[in-house]
Amino acid sequence: MGAVHFIFAFLAAGITIIAGSLLWPKITVNSRPKPLQEVRDVVVQTSAGKNVAEILGVADDLSVKPVNVSSAASAVVTNIITTIEKGSQEIVTRQVFEQLVRQIDQMPTEQKKQIQDAVCRP
């Protein structure tokens, strides 16, 4: 089992280094450290590496513009808040509906019929 964990850790580290070497110019305006530059040079010489670099938009270092991290973080926070708001609205709506159904279930039959007639008009 230890060998499997080692292999997965090794693969994860390799993927992280490769991704870091490719995405460096999107993360910062500073030049790549020499080890990352060497990894990038090897990666982009492979067809898979070229394809990944093109997909990520980092095939040409000169045309890559760094991502504004504060803007990206702000967008993520806004997205999280929106998701929480929607989830909260759904929970409240569901609870109100369940409470309404319970109250209707406790009504006398005649009142239930009146509500049913009002809601289910043809």
N, C-alpha and C positions, 0 to 999 in steps of 0.2 A: 504494500500500500504506500510505503514511503517513496518508492520510485515513481509512482503515478503522481503523487503530490509534487515531487521534484520536477517532473516533466511539465506539469501544468504551470508551475511557478516559472520555469525556464521559458515556456512559450509566452506567458503573460508579460514577462520582463522584455522579451524580444519584441513583442508587438508594441509595447509601450515605447521602447527605444526607437523603433522604426517610425511609429506615429509621431513621436516627438521630433525626430529628425526632419520629417516631411512638413509638419505643421509649425515648426519654429517661426518662420516669417509671419504667420498669421497671429502668433501669440505676442511677439515682441519686435521692435525695430532694431534691436541689437543683433550683431552678427552671430551666426551659429558657432558654438564651441567646436574646436577642431575634431573631437571624437564624433560629435553628431554630424558634422559635415562629411566625414569619412563614411559614416553609415549611410547618409543620404546619397552620396555618390555611388555607392554599391547598389543601393535599392533601386535608384532610377535607371540603372543599367539593365534591370530585368523587365520583362514585358508586364508582369504583374505590378511591379513597382511603378512603372510608367502609367499604367491604368489607374492605380490608386492615386497617384499624384495629380492626374488630370481630373479625376472625380472630386478630389478635395480642393481643386483649384490652385495647386501649388507647383504645377509642372515647371513654370518659369518664375524663378525667385524675384526677378525684377518687376513683374507685373502684380505681385501679391501685395495686398494692403493689409496691415495688421487689423485685427478685430478690436473694436473699442470695448474693452472688458467691462467698464462701468455700464455702458449702454446694454451690453449683452446680459449682465447681471440684473439690471433694471427690468429688462424684458422678461427674464425668468421669474423674478419676483412678482411682476404684474400678472404673468400667466398663472402662477401658483395662487395668488389672491383670487383671480377670476374663477379658478377651478374650485377653490374652497367656498366661494360665494354661491356658485351653482349647486354644489353638493349640499350646502346648508339650506338653500331654498327648497331643494327636493325633499330633504328630511322634514322640514317644517310643513310643507304641503302634504306630505304623506301622513304626518301625525295629525294634522287638522282633519284630513279626510277620514282617518281611522276613528277619531273621536266623534265626528259627525255621524258616521255609520253606527257606532255604539249607541249614540243618543237616539237615533231613529229606531234601532232595534228594541229600545226600551219603551217606545211609545205605544199607546193603545192602537189596535188594528185600524180603527177609523182614521186616526191621524196619519198613520203610515200610508193608508190608501190615498188621502188627500195629497200628501207629498209625492207619492208615485204618480198620481194624475197630473200634478203640476210639472213634474220633471219630465215625464214621458209622454207629453202631448204629441199627437200624430201630426 
